[in-house]
Amino acid sequence: MYQDKTLTCQDCGSSFVFTAGEQEFYAEKGFDNEPKRCKECRTKRSSQKRNNNNRPRKFDR
């Protein structure tokens, strides 16, 4: 059925494995696309988004 696939991270260029279990999970959730980033880059990107959301916002009046 599913087999492990080696993918390349679009951010850092390193190879990472998209496991059969992860593929099954993606299919169950209805995700059509394969991951584009390795775990480290996903974590880094997620924390950057979280930090940007915590900044005080300036409103023009």
MODELLER restraints for C-alpha pairs under 7 A, 6 or more apart:
rsr = mdl.restraints
at = mdl.atoms
rsr.add(forms.Gaussian(group=physical.xy_distance, feature=features.Distance(at['CA:2:A'], at['CA:20:A']), mean=4.88, stdev=0.5))
rsr.add(forms.Gaussian(group=physical.xy_distance, feature=features.Distance(at['CA:2:A'], at['CA:23:A']), mean=6.81, stdev=0.5))
rsr.add(forms.Gaussian(group=physical.xy_distance, feature=features.Distance(at['CA:3:A'], at['CA:19:A']), mean=6.84, stdev=0.5))
rsr.add(forms.Gaussian(group=physical.xy_distance, feature=features.Distance(at['CA:3:A'], at['CA:20:A']), mean=4.86, stdev=0.5))
rsr.add(forms.Gaussian(group=physical.xy_distance, feature=features.Distance(at['CA:4:A'], at['CA:17:A']), mean=6.45, stdev=0.5))
rsr.add(forms.Gaussian(group=physical.xy_distance, feature=features.Distance(at['CA:4:A'], at['CA:18:A']), mean=5.70, stdev=0.5))
rsr.add(forms.Gaussian(group=physical.xy_distance, feature=features.Distance(at['CA:4:A'], at['CA:19:A']), mean=4.33, stdev=0.5))
rsr.add(forms.Gaussian(group=physical.xy_distance, feature=features.Distance(at['CA:4:A'], at['CA:20:A']), mean=4.90, stdev=0.5))
rsr.add(forms.Gaussian(group=physical.xy_distance, feature=features.Distance(at['CA:5:A'], at['CA:17:A']), mean=5.57, stdev=0.5))
rsr.add(forms.Gaussian(group=physical.xy_distance, feature=features.Distance(at['CA:5:A'], at['CA:18:A']), mean=5.12, stdev=0.5))
rsr.add(forms.Gaussian(group=physical.xy_distance, feature=features.Distance(at['CA:5:A'], at['CA:19:A']), mean=6.38, stdev=0.5))
rsr.add(forms.Gaussian(group=physical.xy_distance, feature=features.Distance(at['CA:6:A'], at['CA:15:A']), mean=6.38, stdev=0.5))
rsr.add(forms.Gaussian(group=physical.xy_distance, feature=features.Distance(at['CA:6:A'], at['CA:16:A']), mean=5.59, stdev=0.5))
rsr.add(forms.Gaussian(group=physical.xy_distance, feature=features.Distance(at['CA:6:A'], at['CA:17:A']), mean=4.52, stdev=0.5))
rsr.add(forms.Gaussian(group=physical.xy_distance, feature=features.Distance(at['CA:6:A'], at['CA:18:A']), mean=6.14, stdev=0.5))
rsr.add(forms.Gaussian(group=physical.xy_distance, feature=features.Distance(at['CA:7:A'], at['CA:15:A']), mean=5.54, stdev=0.5))
rsr.add(forms.Gaussian(group=physical.xy_distance, feature=features.Distance(at['CA:7:A'], at['CA:16:A']), mean=5.43, stdev=0.5))
rsr.add(forms.Gaussian(group=physical.xy_distance, feature=features.Distance(at['CA:7:A'], at['CA:17:A']), mean=6.12, stdev=0.5))
rsr.add(forms.Gaussian(group=physical.xy_distance, feature=features.Distance(at['CA:7:A'], at['CA:18:A']), mean=6.77, stdev=0.5))
rsr.add(forms.Gaussian(group=physical.xy_distance, feature=features.Distance(at['CA:8:A'], at['CA:14:A']), mean=5.61, stdev=0.5))
rsr.add(forms.Gaussian(group=physical.xy_distance, feature=features.Distance(at['CA:8:A'], at['CA:15:A']), mean=4.46, stdev=0.5))
rsr.add(forms.Gaussian(group=physical.xy_distance, feature=features.Distance(at['CA:8:A'], at['CA:16:A']), mean=6.24, stdev=0.5))
rsr.add(forms.Gaussian(group=physical.xy_distance, feature=features.Distance(at['CA:9:A'], at['CA:15:A']), mean=6.25, stdev=0.5))
rsr.add(forms.Gaussian(group=physical.xy_distance, feature=features.Distance(at['CA:9:A'], at['CA:36:A']), mean=5.55, stdev=0.5))
rsr.add(forms.Gaussian(group=physical.xy_distance, feature=features.Distance(at['CA:9:A'], at['CA:37:A']), mean=4.38, stdev=0.5))
rsr.add(forms.Gaussian(group=physical.xy_distance, feature=features.Distance(at['CA:9:A'], at['CA:38:A']), mean=5.39, stdev=0.5))
rsr.add(forms.Gaussian(group=physical.xy_distance, feature=features.Distance(at['CA:10:A'], at['CA:36:A']), mean=5.78, stdev=0.5))
rsr.add(forms.Gaussian(group=physical.xy_distance, feature=features.Distance(at['CA:10:A'], at['CA:37:A']), mean=5.79, stdev=0.5))
rsr.add(forms.Gaussian(group=physical.xy_distance, feature=features.Distance(at['CA:11:A'], at['CA:37:A']), mean=6.50, stdev=0.5))
rsr.add(forms.Gaussian(group=physical.xy_distance, feature=features.Distance(at['CA:11:A'], at['CA:41:A']), mean=6.91, stdev=0.5))
rsr.add(forms.Gaussian(group=physical.xy_distance, feature=features.Distance(at['CA:16:A'], at['CA:38:A']), mean=5.98, stdev=0.5))
